[in-house]
């Protein structure tokens, strides 16, 4: 295969059908069962391709949009050391977006198509980035708990079956460990600081608690979870399992600072399962579907960047170059 | 609510709803990274760029942000020639060719047998 586009004409035709060659499907499934990775040029079921595009694309958008609330605080960071760390973190997030768009692109959807779908609302991104960062304590909580939640999800997904996604995630997790540490450092400084610092931290935690519970998606009893996606190692843990792992890792680290969560029912049972008040899942749906406090603003900023940068991209474009999908 | 984003406060956004056409976009370059002088240069991912110089700038930003880097290479994706993944089986017999392994050659038994015979 010479400089292939990874979506062959035959595959492109197949994109709208759900019928798979049983022999190829069996070989594909047994390869995954053996723990082998699937690479872009390999045969794969259409549904596998579609689900992965959707998932990786959403993840990429979340990185890009996720940098926006934090970006608002670069000019207002409390000191130079915090400013340097925040700039580095925001730059990392954009880099992670690039890595993930590339991984999704190997499956046959171009980066421009994905960015267009973000702007026209066809594709989604994580709920948590539609909330405002009102005070510096929000930056601390985002750095520690939002990134912490993302890492739980990413570490699990890095064990998946699609090679390019796993490789991108391994790199991302490695870089995110700095985000987490600087976020923790920031939280601890506020928690052990003045009365006012403790108060803004407590206020931020109160506001982020529900969005963080929402972050892992609806409870298993409400979400249509697919055995097939588990078998194909597209999904590797249930929403509830990931949420529980997050609570287990992070709640004690907030409690030890004598900061509370706004939920009297939050506690760990003897069987290791965390109990909490069921958050309002209608709010989650509203925010995901565009009606959160900051959705319009996030898309507006993204749209401005897209439009303001258009002349640069047009000037750079070399029309004689033929696009092919990336190899790995 | 009033926006907290200085970019929104600073700039009056255009109201155009036009979305960029998808048939014109930057090509991709495969990126290779060398950690230390003397080590292998290994594939790490891709970047989008209009020319190799810009690809190197992008590669530095995305793949040179942590740890050590000695050098980065970029190669236009369309210039990379590969086998088809269906041809993977042509490499299958390589591990069977044990006569290529140093461990295949065991002569100690023979030497000992030879020496024992001479002692008699």
Contacts between the chains, C-beta under 8 A, distances in Angstrom:
chain1	res1	chain2	res2	distance
A	1	B	82	6.2
A	1	B	83	7.1
A	1	B	84	4.2
A	1	B	85	7.7
A	2	B	81	5.6
A	2	B	82	7.7
A	3	B	77	6.9
A	3	B	78	4.3
A	3	B	79	7.2
A	3	B	80	6.6
A	3	B	81	7.1
A	4	B	82	7.9
A	39	B	85	6.2
A	41	B	82	7.6
A	41	B	84	6.8
A	41	B	85	4.2
A	42	B	85	5.0
A	68	B	5	6.9
A	69	B	4	8.0
A	71	B	5	7.6
A	71	B	7	7.6
A	72	B	4	5.2
A	72	B	5	4.8
A	72	B	6	6.3
A	72	B	7	7.9
A	75	B	6	6.0
A	91	B	61	7.7
A	91	B	65	7.6
A	92	B	65	7.0
A	95	B	61	6.6
A	95	B	62	5.0
A	95	B	65	6.5
A	98	B	47	7.1
A	98	B	48	7.9
A	98	B	58	7.9
A	98	B	62	5.5
A	99	B	45	6.2
A	99	B	62	6.9
A	102	B	28	7.4
A	102	B	45	6.0
A	102	B	46	4.9
A	102	B	47	7.8
A	105	B	28	7.4
A	105	B	46	7.9
A	110	B	22	6.2
A	110	B	25	5.9
A	111	B	25	6.6
A	111	B	48	6.4
A	112	B	20	6.2
A	112	B	22	4.7
A	112	B	24	8.0
A	112	B	25	4.4
A	113	B	22	5.1
A	115	B	20	7.5
A	116	B	19	5.0
A	116	B	20	6.3
A	116	B	22	6.4
A	119	B	19	5.9
A	120	B	19	6.1
A	132	B	1	6.9
A	132	B	4	5.4
A	133	B	4	6.6
A	134	B	4	6.8
A	167	B	45	7.4
A	168	B	45	7.3
A	171	B	44	7.9
A	171	B	45	7.8
A	174	B	66	7.0
A	175	B	65	7.1
A	175	B	66	6.2
A	293	B	1	6.1
A	297	B	3	5.5
A	297	B	5	6.1
A	297	B	8	6.3
A	300	B	8	6.5
A	300	B	13	5.7
A	301	B	5	6.1
A	301	B	7	5.5
A	301	B	8	6.4
A	303	B	13	7.1
A	304	B	7	7.0
A	304	B	11	6.3
A	304	B	13	5.0
A	304	B	14	7.4
A	306	B	20	6.6
A	307	B	14	5.6
A	307	B	16	6.5
A	310	B	20	6.6
A	313	B	26	7.3
A	314	B	24	7.9
A	316	B	26	7.1
A	316	B	50	3.9
A	316	B	51	7.9
A	316	B	54	7.2
A	317	B	24	5.8
A	317	B	26	7.3
A	317	B	50	6.4
A	318	B	27	7.9
A	318	B	50	5.5
A	318	B	51	7.1
A	319	B	24	7.6
A	321	B	27	4.7
A	321	B	50	7.8
A	322	B	27	7.5
A	322	B	78	6.4
A	323	B	25	6.5
A	323	B	27	5.3
A	323	B	28	7.7
A	324	B	27	7.5
A	324	B	28	7.6
A	324	B	77	5.5
A	324	B	78	4.7
A	325	B	28	7.7
A	325	B	77	7.6
A	326	B	28	4.6
A	326	B	30	7.0
A	326	B	46	4.2
A	326	B	77	5.4
A	327	B	30	6.2
A	327	B	46	7.8
A	327	B	77	6.0
A	327	B	80	5.9
A	327	B	82	6.6
A	328	B	30	7.6
A	328	B	43	6.5
A	328	B	45	7.8
A	328	B	46	7.9
